[in-house]
Amino acid sequence: QVHLVESGGGLVQPGDSLNLSCQASGSFFRLYSTDWYRHTPGKQRELVATMSGRGDITYDYSVKGRFTISRDETRTSIHLQMDNLKSEDTAVYYCRYDGIANDRRGFEAWGQGTQVTVSS
């Protein structure tokens, strides 16, 4: 099974920056999409940024121009660079992978979530 571990969250002031990281480990055949979501209690989970299997990147309009998603060649490490943070960015951030397991079945894996709080 694929296990995801996140790091990089914290408490910052508006205008500050953070860099979130997600490390994937375990057994798998191939990794495809690598994504970042965020969730605030009482609201729907929101897709922040996604990098498709072929490398296409899409951002939510609210973070476009401020956030940058990236990953290494093996796709086992992904990052979310967050600049010019706003109070509206406060949420729990989750990384998500999908791909093909060693038994050739599709899978989906989620990280444990990391809290980002932006407050003056």
C-alpha positions in Angstrom: 0.0 0.0 0.0 1.1 3.6 -0.6 1.6 5.7 2.5 1.7 9.6 2.3 3.4 11.8 4.9 2.9 15.6 4.9 4.9 18.4 6.5 5.3 22.1 6.3 2.1 23.5 7.8 2.0 26.1 10.5 0.8 29.5 11.8 1.8 32.5 9.7 0.7 36.1 9.1 -0.9 37.4 5.9 1.7 37.9 3.2 4.0 35.2 4.5 5.0 32.0 2.7 4.9 28.3 3.4 6.1 25.2 1.6 4.2 22.0 2.0 5.8 18.6 1.3 4.3 15.2 0.7 6.4 12.0 0.6 5.0 8.8 -0.8 6.3 5.4 0.2 5.3 1.7 0.0 4.5 -0.6 -2.9 3.0 0.5 -6.1 3.4 -0.1 -9.8 2.9 3.4 -11.1 1.9 6.8 -9.9 -0.4 9.1 -11.9 -2.1 12.2 -10.6 -0.6 14.1 -7.7 -2.9 16.7 -6.1 -3.4 19.1 -3.2 -6.7 19.6 -1.5 -7.8 21.7 1.4 -10.8 21.6 3.7 -12.3 23.9 6.2 -15.0 22.6 8.6 -18.5 23.3 7.3 -17.3 23.7 3.7 -16.8 21.4 0.8 -13.3 19.9 0.2 -11.6 22.1 -2.4 -9.1 21.0 -5.0 -6.2 23.5 -4.8 -3.8 22.3 -7.4 -3.4 19.1 -9.4 -0.7 17.7 -11.6 -1.9 15.1 -14.0 -0.2 11.9 -15.0 1.1 13.6 -18.1 2.2 16.7 -16.2 -0.6 19.2 -16.9 -1.1 21.6 -14.0 -4.4 23.2 -12.9 -4.9 25.6 -10.0 -8.0 26.8 -8.3 -8.7 30.4 -9.3 -8.4 31.6 -5.7 -4.7 30.5 -5.5 -3.6 31.0 -9.1 -0.5 33.2 -9.2 0.3 32.6 -5.6 0.7 28.8 -5.2 3.0 26.4 -7.2 2.8 22.6 -7.3 5.8 20.5 -8.2 7.0 16.9 -8.0 10.2 14.9 -8.6 10.7 12.5 -11.5 9.5 9.5 -9.6 6.4 11.4 -8.4 7.1 10.1 -4.8 7.7 13.7 -3.5 5.3 16.6 -4.2 5.4 20.2 -2.9 3.1 23.1 -2.7 4.8 26.5 -2.5 2.4 29.0 -1.1 3.3 32.7 -1.4 1.4 35.8 -0.3 -0.9 33.8 2.0 -4.3 35.2 2.9 -6.6 34.5 5.8 -8.9 32.8 3.3 -6.2 30.2 2.8 -6.6 28.9 6.3 -7.5 25.2 6.1 -6.3 21.6 6.5 -4.3 20.7 3.4 -4.2 17.2 2.1 -2.1 15.5 -0.6 -3.7 12.9 -2.8 -2.2 10.3 -5.2 -3.8 7.9 -7.6 -2.1 5.2 -9.7 -1.8 1.5 -10.2 -0.8 -1.0 -7.5 1.5 -4.0 -8.0 -1.6 -6.2 -8.6 -2.4 -3.8 -11.4 -5.5 -2.5 -9.7 -6.1 1.2 -9.4 -5.7 2.9 -6.1 -6.2 6.2 -4.3 -4.1 7.4 -1.4 -4.5 10.4 1.0 -2.2 12.1 3.4 -3.1 12.8 7.0 -3.5 16.5 6.5 -1.5 19.5 7.7 -3.0 22.6 9.3 -2.3 26.0 7.7 -3.5 29.0 9.7 -3.1 32.6 8.3 -3.9 35.2 10.9 -2.7 38.7 11.9 
